[in-house]
Amino acid sequence: MINLLEIFEILKADDNLVTLAPSWADTSFTKLSYDSRQVDADTLFFVKGAGFDPVYLEQAVQAGLTYYVAEKTYDVSCSTIVVKDVKRAMSLIAMRFYDNPQDKLKLLGFTGTKGKTTAAYFAYHILRQSHKPALLSTMSTTLDGETFFKSQLTTPESLDLFAMMAEAVKNGRSHLIMEVSSQAYLTKRVYGLTFDVGVFLNITPDHISPIEHPNFEDYFAHKRLLLDNSRAVIINAGMDHAEVVLEQVAGRDLDTYGKDSDNRVVTSSAFDFTATGKLAGQYSIQLLGDFNQDNAIAAGLACLRLGASLTDIRLGIAQTTVPGRMEILTQTNGAKVFVDYAHNGDSLDKLIKVVTTAQTGQVFLIIGSTGNKAESRRADFGRVINHYPELQIILTADDPNREDPFAICQEIASHINRPVTIEVDREAAIRLALSQTKTSQDAVIIAGKGRDAYQIINDQKVPYQGDWEIANQNL
């Protein structure tokens, strides 16, 4: 529950209050919502989004709504709390409403263009050895360590986020591991939140489009906000633009890892590696690729600060698998099938390098690109593919949304310097590639969707079996 006096104090302290109705002292709320379909007389409703339709507010008033928070007033018979920034208000009010659950958990946040999910899974498996972590991940979320469900957003909206935190506290969880996207800071989903440890994994151009970030500088700046809002930070010293990040955190409580750091992998093979520094020792790992070994080091350093022992770290890394991340199947002819969520140029490049090192025969790549966002990926895919002239390319649909998937494939193809096959039906594309392998040294790479059991078409999630499931049925 929260009352209007508390809301007044929160908004004034944040310099976010414009006007508040004079009868505020006697009113309290037992529910918060930004969905007009989920309101009643006890609900405080938040009007968010540039395209908000006032009709929804009218419907909410008819359902009994008495107060709403917005950046302007609307012509409805309902009291208004006018603020400068409704997203800031949502986050801080939600904190208080849910009794500040963030103060009852150790918070670990991962940001980076790629690797957030894998690093979060490493951290979850490390911490679960001796603690009771909750996990908010792109791939899966658990608030009790037993029930897992698919996340809708990489970082949930603030009202949902603090509700989830409160549920984790209620379930006796001790830690919360989160993926923190650039959108989380752009849309203020984590406004006012301080992490115990923030980890910056890497940065490459991505999420640049009219509805996301206008340019790389904006994207990078929003990524770096995690560092300003973390008590301690872990930085990949070997990543692009590391000097900018390290300058930003100079003088802070800091660990680095990777190239030019004491905390790094010194020797490795496919399924084990040896580290030096704070995590010195040998580790078994199920996820292929030196980038996954780096993710493991990053997670280990973070968890070491949060109460994990070296034994916990070693066991957790060895136990970690991630649905849809570098999953390997074997066809009846011995050829390998690699299912991976790689969905931008840099992650695709690293995936291809791992596969072509392991498999020396003919390699088929199935890939598409999302519609109506991250449009720069299409040229990035072409540039990466051109570095591997031996690859056989099949372009297909990958969450085309409101765009024509064939047109998206044609755009990707326009950046590739050799002929490609376009098969828009993703299931048919997978079957086609699997039918082309001949020997145990051949491989099929299915990139983009991992185990996602849907395709986004016209703003709807249309059921889809998932890349792994289709490949497994057609081995």
MINU-33288 format. One record per residue (C-alpha): residue number from 1; chain; x, y, z. Coordinates in pm, whole numbers. Layout:
<nodes>
n chain X Y Z
NUM A X Y Z
...
</nodes>
This chain:
<nodes>
n chain X Y Z
1 A 0 0 0
2 A 108 357 -61
3 A -66 687 14
4 A -58 1022 -158
5 A 152 1181 116
6 A 427 926 48
7 A 392 981 -327
8 A 416 1358 -273
9 A 738 1313 -74
10 A 891 1079 -334
11 A 814 1309 -627
12 A 931 1624 -447
13 A 1259 1459 -346
14 A 1316 1360 -709
15 A 1219 1709 -835
16 A 956 1539 -1049
17 A 628 1687 -923
18 A 437 1944 -1128
19 A 92 1943 -966
20 A -102 1719 -729
21 A -474 1741 -652
22 A -552 1921 -323
23 A -739 1626 -165
24 A -428 1410 -166
25 A -384 1365 210
26 A -665 1111 262
27 A -606 876 -33
28 A -412 547 -51
29 A -366 275 -312
30 A -333 -102 -288
31 A -249 -156 -656
32 A -23 -1 -921
33 A -80 -47 -1295
34 A 12 84 -1638
35 A -245 -145 -1804
36 A -588 22 -1824
37 A -750 -322 -1827
38 A -619 -391 -1478
39 A -753 -106 -1266
40 A -1018 -40 -1003
41 A -1089 223 -740
42 A -785 117 -535
43 A -539 146 -828
44 A -288 420 -906
45 A -260 423 -1285
46 A 43 542 -1482
47 A -4 694 -1828
48 A 311 601 -2020
49 A 415 586 -2382
50 A 425 854 -2651
51 A 139 688 -2836
52 A -95 655 -2537
53 A -461 667 -2646
54 A -685 866 -2406
55 A -962 615 -2476
56 A -779 372 -2247
57 A -788 625 -1965
58 A -1161 677 -2015
59 A -1212 302 -1992
60 A -1008 293 -1671
61 A -1221 568 -1517
62 A -1533 367 -1603
63 A -1375 75 -1415
64 A -1349 291 -1102
65 A -1012 466 -1138
66 A -982 776 -919
67 A -616 884 -966
68 A -362 866 -1245
69 A -2 982 -1292
70 A 86 1146 -1623
71 A 297 1415 -1784
72 A -17 1614 -1873
73 A -381 1625 -1774
74 A -657 1452 -1971
75 A -1022 1549 -2000
76 A -1159 1276 -1773
77 A -1345 1277 -1443
78 A -1044 1162 -1245
79 A -777 1327 -1028
80 A -434 1382 -1177
81 A -79 1375 -1046
82 A 121 1563 -1309
83 A 493 1484 -1323
84 A 786 1584 -1541
85 A 879 1221 -1618
86 A 628 941 -1563
87 A 889 665 -1601
88 A 1097 808 -1316
89 A 783 833 -1106
90 A 686 472 -1182
91 A 1018 334 -1068
92 A 1049 527 -743
93 A 684 482 -644
94 A 709 108 -718
95 A 1013 81 -490
96 A 819 229 -198
97 A 498 43 -279
98 A 676 -293 -264
99 A 861 -198 57
100 A 1202 -147 -106
101 A 1275 -513 -194
102 A 1602 -407 -357
103 A 1743 -345 -8
104 A 1672 -706 94
105 A 1861 -868 -193
106 A 2217 -861 -321
107 A 2183 -726 -676
108 A 2407 -831 -966
109 A 2357 -666 -1304
110 A 2512 -763 -1639
111 A 2525 -536 -1941
112 A 2690 -572 -2281
113 A 2596 -617 -2643
114 A 2630 -991 -2615
115 A 2683 -1250 -2345
116 A 2441 -1110 -2085
117 A 2225 -1421 -2075
118 A 2519 -1662 -2065
119 A 2697 -1464 -1794
120 A 2374 -1442 -1592
121 A 2330 -1819 -1614
122 A 2689 -1873 -1499
123 A 2624 -1644 -1203
124 A 2298 -1820 -1119
125 A 2461 -2164 -1114
126 A 2756 -2032 -911
127 A 2542 -1862 -647
128 A 2296 -2147 -615
129 A 2575 -2365 -472
130 A 2562 -2187 -134
131 A 2295 -1918 -168
132 A 1939 -1872 -295
133 A 1951 -1659 -610
134 A 1666 -1537 -828
135 A 1725 -1475 -1199
136 A 1579 -1224 -1444
137 A 1705 -1323 -1788
138 A 1609 -1286 -2153
139 A 1591 -1663 -2177
140 A 1420 -1749 -1850
141 A 1321 -1604 -1514
142 A 1293 -1770 -1174
143 A 1186 -1603 -851
144 A 1193 -1916 -636
145 A 1469 -2134 -784
146 A 1216 -2397 -891
147 A 967 -2241 -1135
148 A 1105 -2093 -1458
149 A 914 -1884 -1709
150 A 990 -1698 -2032
151 A 1065 -1329 -1993
152 A 885 -1071 -2208
153 A 1160 -808 -2188
154 A 1533 -831 -2118
155 A 1472 -595 -1825
156 A 1108 -574 -1708
157 A 913 -249 -1673
158 A 974 -95 -1331
159 A 633 -188 -1188
160 A 688 -550 -1290
161 A 1052 -546 -1183
162 A 983 -440 -825
163 A 686 -676 -800
164 A 922 -958 -906
165 A 1181 -844 -652
166 A 919 -849 -378
167 A 815 -1199 -483
168 A 1180 -1311 -471
169 A 1211 -1170 -117
170 A 889 -1344 -14
171 A 1034 -1669 -151
172 A 1343 -1635 65
173 A 1583 -1548 -216
174 A 1914 -1392 -112
175 A 2045 -1259 -445
176 A 1896 -1128 -768
177 A 2082 -1162 -1098
178 A 1962 -936 -1380
179 A 2038 -864 -1741
180 A 2035 -485 -1772
181 A 1971 -366 -2127
182 A 2043 -23 -2271
183 A 1665 8 -2312
184 A 1630 -36 -1935
185 A 1812 293 -1885
186 A 1670 462 -2194
187 A 1315 396 -2067
188 A 1409 433 -1697
189 A 1299 84 -1596
190 A 1577 73 -1335
191 A 1571 441 -1241
192 A 1692 492 -883
193 A 1817 135 -848
194 A 2168 68 -717
195 A 2338 -265 -792
196 A 2585 -425 -554
197 A 2793 -537 -854
198 A 2762 -422 -1215
199 A 2941 -608 -1495
200 A 3024 -459 -1836
201 A 3093 -747 -2074
202 A 3152 -580 -2413
203 A 3021 -321 -2656
204 A 2964 -329 -3032
205 A 2710 -135 -3244
206 A 2357 -275 -3204
207 A 1999 -167 -3129
208 A 2039 136 -3353
209 A 1708 221 -3519
210 A 1435 487 -3514
211 A 1262 318 -3218
212 A 1575 233 -3017
213 A 1901 431 -3010
214 A 1968 695 -3280
215 A 2341 618 -3293
216 A 2620 417 -3131
217 A 2717 700 -2896
218 A 2369 705 -2744
219 A 2365 325 -2715
220 A 2708 318 -2547
221 A 2619 600 -2308
222 A 2306 420 -2187
223 A 2501 96 -2142
224 A 2752 276 -1921
225 A 2483 402 -1684
226 A 2497 63 -1508
227 A 2848 154 -1392
228 A 2730 483 -1241
229 A 2465 291 -1049
230 A 2676 5 -908
231 A 2872 -7 -584
232 A 3142 -227 -741
233 A 3214 -294 -1107
234 A 3367 -570 -1319
235 A 3506 -459 -1658
236 A 3628 -653 -1961
237 A 3967 -488 -2011
238 A 4003 -647 -2355
239 A 3680 -520 -2511
240 A 3645 -245 -2770
241 A 3635 102 -2613
242 A 3761 -36 -2281
243 A 3962 282 -2227
244 A 3641 488 -2217
245 A 3479 258 -1964
246 A 3789 230 -1746
247 A 3830 608 -1740
248 A 3468 641 -1627
249 A 3521 406 -1330
250 A 3868 530 -1229
251 A 3901 527 -853
252 A 3602 296 -807
253 A 3587 -51 -647
254 A 3690 -241 -959
255 A 3801 -576 -1099
256 A 3902 -627 -1461
257 A 3924 -946 -1663
258 A 4034 -1059 -2008
259 A 4324 -938 -2218
260 A 4571 -713 -2034
261 A 4424 -817 -1697
262 A 4553 -1039 -1418
263 A 4215 -1219 -1426
264 A 4222 -1404 -1756
265 A 4223 -1741 -1927
266 A 4581 -1856 -1987
267 A 4524 -2199 -2146
268 A 4211 -2362 -2281
269 A 4060 -2642 -2484
270 A 3703 -2702 -2594
271 A 3567 -2805 -2254
272 A 3812 -2673 -1995
273 A 4032 -2374 -1926
274 A 4288 -2251 -1676
275 A 4258 -1905 -1524
276 A 4499 -1680 -1342
277 A 4440 -1403 -1089
278 A 4165 -1411 -826
279 A 4011 -1720 -989
280 A 4338 -1904 -1046
281 A 4281 -2270 -1125
282 A 4137 -2513 -1377
283 A 3772 -2513 -1476
284 A 3545 -2745 -1673
285 A 3293 -2575 -1901
286 A 3013 -2706 -2123
287 A 2978 -2397 -2346
288 A 3215 -2378 -2642
289 A 3414 -2069 -2733
290 A 3671 -1844 -2568
291 A 3403 -1575 -2532
292 A 3205 -1810 -2306
293 A 3516 -1869 -2099
294 A 3545 -1491 -2059
295 A 3178 -1477 -1958
296 A 3247 -1741 -1696
297 A 3539 -1539 -1557
298 A 3323 -1225 -1542
299 A 3047 -1409 -1356
300 A 3297 -1572 -1123
301 A 3458 -1241 -1026
302 A 3118 -1086 -962
303 A 3000 -1378 -750
304 A 3323 -1382 -553
305 A 3227 -1032 -434
306 A 2878 -1155 -343
307 A 2979 -1439 -113
308 A 3063 -1728 -347
309 A 3367 -1943 -276
310 A 3615 -2064 -536
311 A 3458 -2409 -500
312 A 3114 -2261 -571
313 A 3254 -2088 -880
314 A 3421 -2402 -1011
315 A 3108 -2617 -963
316 A 2875 -2351 -1101
317 A 3074 -2298 -1420
318 A 3092 -2674 -1478
319 A 2714 -2711 -1439
320 A 2606 -2420 -1659
321 A 2415 -2475 -1980
322 A 2191 -2218 -2148
323 A 1886 -2312 -2357
324 A 1943 -2195 -2712
325 A 2305 -2094 -2652
326 A 2559 -2303 -2841
327 A 2350 -2619 -2816
328 A 2492 -2903 -3027
329 A 2302 -3183 -3198
330 A 2445 -3465 -3409
331 A 2286 -3586 -3732
332 A 2276 -3955 -3820
333 A 2562 -3896 -4068
334 A 2774 -3745 -3788
335 A 2739 -3383 -3898
336 A 2699 -3132 -3616
337 A 2411 -2888 -3575
338 A 2476 -2572 -3371
339 A 2173 -2385 -3236
340 A 2259 -2043 -3099
341 A 2083 -1718 -3019
342 A 2351 -1511 -3202
343 A 2151 -1219 -3340
344 A 2399 -942 -3413
345 A 2714 -918 -3622
346 A 2970 -961 -3347
347 A 2805 -1262 -3183
348 A 2756 -1421 -3526
349 A 3125 -1375 -3607
350 A 3231 -1544 -3284
351 A 2986 -1829 -3340
352 A 3112 -1895 -3693
353 A 3473 -1894 -3573
354 A 3398 -2157 -3310
355 A 3210 -2380 -3553
356 A 3455 -2355 -3843
357 A 3742 -2433 -3607
358 A 3570 -2748 -3485
359 A 3419 -2858 -3818
360 A 3640 -2861 -4129
361 A 3382 -2974 -4384
362 A 3099 -2784 -4552
363 A 2919 -2543 -4320
364 A 2566 -2413 -4376
365 A 2445 -2096 -4203
366 A 2076 -2024 -4151
367 A 2007 -1666 -4047
368 A 1752 -1386 -4072
369 A 1701 -1046 -3912
370 A 1428 -886 -3705
371 A 1173 -651 -3854
372 A 1109 -293 -3745
373 A 1413 -269 -3518
374 A 1792 -307 -3511
375 A 1802 -254 -3886
376 A 2180 -202 -3883
377 A 2220 -575 -3817
378 A 2137 -656 -4179
379 A 2450 -490 -4313
380 A 2650 -628 -4019
381 A 2546 -983 -4109
382 A 2653 -930 -4468
383 A 2992 -795 -4362
384 A 3055 -1094 -4131
385 A 2941 -1348 -4390
386 A 3175 -1198 -4649
387 A 3468 -1289 -4423
388 A 3375 -1658 -4457
389 A 3351 -1732 -4831
390 A 3328 -2107 -4771
391 A 2992 -2078 -4590
392 A 2671 -2179 -4764
393 A 2407 -1921 -4673
394 A 2033 -1971 -4630
395 A 1842 -1654 -4540
396 A 1509 -1691 -4365
397 A 1253 -1522 -4138
398 A 1345 -1416 -3785
399 A 1070 -1215 -3611
400 A 983 -1010 -3922
401 A 703 -827 -3738
402 A 538 -575 -3974
403 A 802 -605 -4246
404 A 801 -846 -4540
405 A 1045 -1124 -4441
406 A 1145 -1178 -4804
407 A 1237 -809 -4833
408 A 1447 -836 -4515
409 A 1629 -1134 -4663
410 A 1688 -944 -4985
411 A 1835 -654 -4788
412 A 2076 -887 -4607
413 A 2164 -1049 -4942
414 A 2242 -708 -5090
415 A 2536 -685 -4847
416 A 2670 -1033 -4933
417 A 2920 -1067 -5215
418 A 2804 -1407 -5347
419 A 2480 -1592 -5425
420 A 2263 -1704 -5134
421 A 1949 -1910 -5092
422 A 1635 -1743 -4958
423 A 1379 -1967 -4790
424 A 1141 -1751 -4586
425 A 978 -2048 -4412
426 A 1222 -2101 -4123
427 A 1129 -2464 -4064
428 A 1176 -2540 -4435
429 A 1512 -2359 -4428
430 A 1630 -2578 -4140
431 A 1519 -2897 -4314
432 A 1691 -2782 -4634
433 A 2024 -2723 -4461
434 A 2010 -3053 -4273
435 A 1946 -3239 -4600
436 A 2267 -3098 -4750
437 A 2522 -3235 -4502
438 A 2719 -3546 -4596
439 A 3004 -3614 -4351
440 A 3083 -3587 -3981
441 A 3295 -3280 -4053
442 A 3000 -3087 -4200
443 A 2793 -2852 -3987
444 A 2473 -2652 -3981
445 A 2457 -2325 -3787
446 A 2106 -2210 -3697
447 A 2145 -1856 -3566
448 A 1904 -1612 -3413
449 A 1613 -1767 -3229
450 A 1761 -2043 -3015
451 A 1470 -2209 -2834
452 A 1222 -1923 -2879
453 A 887 -2092 -2940
454 A 737 -1808 -3143
455 A 785 -1578 -3440
456 A 688 -1211 -3400
457 A 455 -1129 -3691
458 A 243 -813 -3704
459 A 314 -739 -3337
460 A 191 -1083 -3230
461 A 384 -1384 -3104
462 A 285 -1658 -3347
463 A 360 -2013 -3221
464 A 676 -2169 -3367
465 A 836 -2495 -3256
466 A 1180 -2344 -3204
467 A 1507 -2401 -3389
468 A 1635 -2671 -3154
469 A 1309 -2868 -3162
470 A 1282 -2857 -3543
471 A 1644 -2958 -3587
472 A 1608 -3240 -3335
473 A 1305 -3377 -3520
474 A 1492 -3381 -3852
475 A 1831 -3526 -3759
</nodes>
